[in-house]
Amino acid sequence: MTYFSKLALAALLATATLPVATLSALAQDVTVGALTLSGAWTRATPPQARAGGGFLTITNSGEADRLVAAVSPVSNRTEIHEMAVVDGVMKMREMADGVEVPAGGTLELKPGSYHVMFMDIVEPLKEGETVTATLTFEKAGDVEVAFTVEKMGAKGMSGHGMPGHGKQGIKE
Amino acid sequence: MSALKILRYVAWAAVIALLGAMGYVGYQQYVAPEGEGLISPVASIGGPFTMTDASTGKIVTDADFRGKPAAYFFGFTFCPDVCPTTLAETQMWIEQLGPDADKMNFAFVSVDPERDTPEVMRDYVAAFDKRIRPLTGTPEQAEQMIKAYRVYARRVPLDDGDYTMDHSAAVFLMDKDNRFVGTIAYDEAPENAMAKLRRLIDNAS
């Protein structure tokens, strides 16, 4: 190979790794202890909104644990809430004792159910950005998670893929 | 008077009272039956209201909404899940209705007038669709509309002085004379929601 073509190949390989490097900055699987946290997303907030909700899936390959707290630089107060529509009435409550992550099971924080409640947000959440939060588990401890900001009123993560597997998280 | 006489009077009074009660219940059951098990007749949902349209800053009443069918959603801006998603759904319905969307009124009514000032409501709802009219008012005005439309709304304290509102999650559908005709449930399939809205519009023309 000529020097030039080696250089070109090196440059090509370098740029090829860029998408992977970018992906790692977006929401992807994170592990702490026996827990795997994946698919973390939130919604862009309308102007004047003071709260936002964060959602993710927590898979537990070990003994039962509890998600007990969350903090984030994006909100002055962060709590774990449960929301339910019961007989046509929306009710939302703080889970002051946290939520169980069953042994060998999964805990889903998703619309219409549990969510991380970002309260008194310091600025609107913008689509395409990432919001970080540190979640605290009773046994596994603290872990930082990156939440992808989807559009306002989104029903789920865009792309429907598993994050960290090359398809998820790339914004159009 | 003798004890026996007193006893007789009391016994007759009891019989008369019993007959009276039977007659009353019988009347209720057979002569004037109320809505077949409904707590209150459906016709009592809706009615006059006075609120501020936050997009214009002007007072609006139910009279301003007559002539076109309407969809009202009652919520609050502090709500992270149901309210933004329902507003996004409404935005989608409006887009799908195309020019027919102008044959209806859409409104987002705050059940939390203390925090949802006109300025907050205007900016929040404008992010979804300008055809959704943001309505808010004084606590008395909001209370009156909530009561008239039989909306469930309850303040629930959270830590630190914050609070959330439990509230009815459905979209209320009214005909052009502002009579209640049905709801679109939270998370109802979009096709069903669109069918209801089209029927509402068709019945009005």
Interface residues (C-beta under 8 A of the other chain):
Chain A: R43 T45 P46 P47 Q48 A49 R50 A51 G52 G53 R77 E79 M83 V85 G88 V89 M90 K91 M92 R93 E94 P111 G112 H115 M117 F118 M119 D120 M152 G153 A154 K155
Chain B: T77 F78 C79 P80 D81 V82 P84 T85 L87 A88 E89 Q91 R115 E119 V120 M121 D123 Y124 V125 A126 A127 F128 Y152 V156 L158 D159 D160 D162 T164 D166 H167 S168 A169 A170 T183 A185 Y186 D187
